[in-house]
Amino acid sequence: MDALTRIAPGPLTDFCAAVYSRAGMPEADARLVADTLVQADLWGHQSHGVMRLGWYLARLQAGACEAVARPELVVDGGAIAVLDGHDGMGQVIATRAAGEAIARARRHGIGAVAVRNSNHFGTAMYYTLMAARAGCVGFLSTNASPAMAPWGGREKAVGNNPWSWAAPAGRHAPMVLDIANTAVARGKIYLARQRGLPIPEGWALDAAGRPTTDPAEAIAGIVLPMAQHKGYAISVVMDMLSGVLTGSAFGSGVHGPYQAAQRSGAGHLMIVLDIAAMQPPAEFGARMEGLIADLKAVPLAPGFDEVFYPGEIEARNDLRHRAEGLQLPADTRADLQRIAGELGLAPPF
């Protein structure tokens, strides 16, 4: 197949959903997880897209992740709740947490849902955008398996522990931030290895603590924090919110989607603010439009054609990819074909 062959998002979502249904997930949950993966590709984040289909499948097949999610509210305190995911798929648990937080924010102005015993959930912005589309501001943090060393150390003990904010932006697509605290999301290093490409200097160290541009050496070594000590400190705080506060695992107790046979222990914290409790939503939208206009009015630096606000590039990518289809790396397509063959499914291309 030609490397430039485009794949329509609909059939790709159907295929991914069928894979997870074969693994025992209920149809609605399987389709949700499939949508999160394809949506990441639509946004242009292939490191969190269908490349991960087989990783989650392996965890389901190994029993490290429960195919039938049974989230349980163990604390129901008005604006605050604690949700035990009981090792269900992270996407399913995070969606439940987002819905709970939005509903509680509607009643109380703010909703905070702590999640324990979950799994990796893909892109955090998928869930904070749920809040933005409901006329709220959403925040979500999660912890992850160790990827970087504490600042000054040389052994992995801290996850990249990503976090996201999202808010409606008037006539514009929502403003959304979704970042990990490492210099780069670890999935991008896996993607580089899959593509046979080097990684930029400054992303990682090898197992001996030397700078490397080899993605395989980086995976075996240490991913560097963003902004040096600042990224490390932010990541620790996100682990406090996601793991310690929620009652879930933290630090070296968390295992990632790459570790097929180990229980994850991932925790999350979802906070939603109802804009209408603070000011009329239309006024907020107009003020957001003013903020974006201020950003875009700044003179351009050499080499730049435009100033983007957070989330704008993803919104544009989504529109373009839905119209034109997705281009997946050859190794990702080969992996999808392998999975299709193993499960007796027709590949989506």
N, C-alpha and C positions, 0 to 999 in steps of 0.2 A: 504494500500500500504506500502511496506517495506521502511524503512527510507533510505535505500541505493539505492533505485531505481534511475536510471539516466535518464535524459530527454535530448533529442537531441536539440541543439540550434535552428535548422531550424523550426521544428514544434512549438517550444515555441515562436519564433519571429512571425510566421504566426498567432498564437492565439492572441498575444498581439496587432498585427496590426488589426486584425478583431474586437477586443474590441473597439479600438479607432475609427475605421470606423463606428461602430454602434453608437458611440457617436457623429458622424457628421464630423469627420476629413476627409479631402481628402485622398485618398489611399496612395499617396506618403508621405504625412506628417505622417500619421498613422504608416506607415512602418518605417520611420525614428525614431519616438519616440520609437517604439518597439525595434528597433535595439540598441538604446542607453541603454535601460534597460537590454536586454540580454547580451550586450557587457560588462556591469558592472559586471554581474554574471560571465562571461567568464574570466574577469580579476581577479576574486576572491573577488570583492567588493559587497557582497550580500546586504549590507546596502543601496546600490543605484541601485539594480537590480529590478527584477520583483516583489519583495516585494512592490514596490511603484506603481504597476499597478493600484490598486484600489484608491490610493490617488489622482492620476492625473485624473482618471475617475470621481471621485466625484466632482472635481473642474469643469470639463467640464459639468457635469450634473447640477451643481448648477449655471452655467453661470458666475462663477468668472473668468474663463479662456475661451477665444474664441476658438471654435473648428476650425474655418476657419481663419488662421492667415493672416493678411494684413499688413506686415511690410512696413513702409514708410520711405524713406530717407528724413529727414527734413533739413539736412546740407550735402552738397556735395562739399567738399573743397579740391579736389585733394587727397593728402595723408590722409586727415582727413574726416570722415563722422560721422553723427549722425543718428541713426536708431530708429524710434519709433515703438515698437512692438505692440502697441494697444491691449495689453493683450492677445496676441497669446501664444501658447505653447512655453515654454522657449527653448525647443530643436530645434524647427523650427526657432525661431528668432536667436538663437546663431549660428546655421548652416549658416544662411544668413549672419550674421555678420562676421563669419570666412571667408566665401567666398569673401565678400567685402574686408576684410583686406588683404587677400592673393593677390587679383587682384591689389589692390592699391600698395602693396609692390612691385609687379612685375614692376609697372610703375615708382614708386618713390623711391624704396629701402626700404621704410617703409610705413606701412599702419596702421592707428589707427581708430577703429570704436567704438564709444560710443553707448550704447543701453539703451533706457529708456522704461518703461512700458512693461516689459517682465514678465516672470514667472520662477520658478525653472527649471533648465535645466539638472539636473542629475549630471554626472561626468564631471568636467571641462576638464579633459584630452581628452575626446572624441573630443573636438574642437581644442585644441592646437595640437593634433596629426595630424589633417588635415593640419596644417601649416608645421609640420615636414615632412610629406609625400610629400609636395610640395617643399621641399628643403629650407625651411625657419625655423626660430626660432619663436615660437609662445608664447604669454603671454595672459592669460585671468583671469580677476578678476570678482567676482560677490558679491552682498550683499545678506543677508538672514534675516529672522525674528529674533528678539532678542532671544539669547540663554544664554548669559553670562552677568555678571554685569561688569560695568567699574571697573578697578582695584581700590580697596578700597571701593567699593560700595557693596550693597547686594540686588539689584533689577535688573532683566534682562533689558538691554537697548542696547546691542551690539550683532550683529549676529556673526555667526562663519565665515562668509565672505570668502569662499575659493578662492584659486587662483592656477594657473597652469602655468608651463613652459614646452615646449617640443622642441626638436631639433633632427635632424638626427644624427646618430652615426656611420657612415661608414658602415662596414660589420655587425654591431650589430643592434638589434632592437633600435628604437629611445630612447633617454634619456628623461624621462618625470617625472615631479613632479606635484602632485595634492594633496594639503593639505588644511584642514580647520585650523582655528586659535584657536579653542578650543582644549582641551586635546584629544578629540576624536570627530569625526563627529557624530552629533546627531542621524543620521540614525543607527549607531552602537548600540546606547542605545535602540532604538526601536527594533532592531533585537534581542538584548539580552532579552527584555521583551517578544518578540514573542516566543523565544526559552525557556523561563522560567529560564534564567540563571542570576546570579548576575553579576554586572559590577565590574571592578577592583577599588580599592581605588584610589583616586586622579582624578577620572573622573568628579565627580559632587558633589554638595551639595543638600540637600533637601530644601523644602520651608522655613524651619526655619534657614537655613544657616549651617546645620551640615553635615559633610561628610557622604555619603551614598553609599552602594553597591546595593541598590534596584533600578532597572531601572525605575520602575513606579514613585518612589519618585524623581529620577533624572529628569525625564521629567517634573514633576510638579515643580521642583526646578531650580537650576542653573548649567549649564555645566561650568566647570572651563577652563580658557584659557591655552593653551600650554605655557610653559616657563614663567609662571606667568605674570608679567607686560609686558613682551615682546610680548607675544601672543595677549594681549589686545591691545597694541599699533599698531601692524601690522593690526589687524582686523579693527580698526578705520580708518587707512589709506586706506584699501581696500574699506571701505564704502565711503570714500572721492572720490576715483577713480570711483567706480561703481554707486554710488547714487548721490552724490552732483555734481560731474563734469558732469555726463551724463544728468542731469536734471530729474532724476527719484526719487523715494522715497528713504529715508534713515532712519537709526536708527529704532525707533519704528513704523515708517510708512510702513515698509516692512512686508508682511505676507507670511508664508511658505506653502508648499504643504500639511501640516497637517491641515491647516485651510481651509476647503473645500469651505466655502461660502464667503470668503473675497478676494477682488482683491489683487494681489500680490504686484505690484509696484516695483518688482526687477529690478535692473539695472546691466549692465555688461560693461566691457571695454576690447576689443580685440586689441592687438598690434602684428603686424607681421613684422619681419625683414627679408629681402631677403639676404640670405648668399652670393649669387653671386655678390651682389653690394659691398661686402667687401673683398671677396677673392674667388678663385676658389672653387666650392663646393667639388671637390675631395680632395683638400688640407684641407678643413675644416673636411671632413670625416676622413682623416688620423690623424689629430690632435685630434679628438674625440676618435679615437681608442687608441691613445697614452695616453689620460687622463684616459680612462677606464683601460688600462693596468697598469697604475700607481696605481690606486685604488686596483686592484686585486693582486698586488705584495706585498701589506702590510702583514706582519705576522699576523696570525689569533689570536684573543683573545680566552681565554678559553670558551668552549661551542659553538663556531662557526665553521661551516664547510666551509664557503665560504663568500667572500665579494661580495655584489651585488651593481651595480650602479642603480640610480633611474630609475624605470620603468622596470627593468629586471625581477623582480618577476612576474609582471603583464603579460609580454610577454610570459613567460614560462607557466603561468597558462592558458593563452589563447590557446596555442597550445595543452596543455594537455586536457583541457575541451572540445575543439572542437573534439578531438579524442575519449574521453571517455564519453562525455555527462556531464550534470550538476546535482548536488545533491542539491535539494532545501529543506529547513526546512519544517517539516510537516505542520506548520501553514501557510506557504506561499502556499503550494499546496492546502490546504483547502480553502484559500482565492481565488485562481485561480478557483477552482471548484465552489465556491459560485458565482463568477462573471460569469462564463460560464453558470450556471443555470439561473441566472437573465436575461442574454442576449440571451438565447437560442442557445448557442454555444457548440461545443464539446470541452471538456478540452484537453490540449495537452499531456496527459498521461493516 
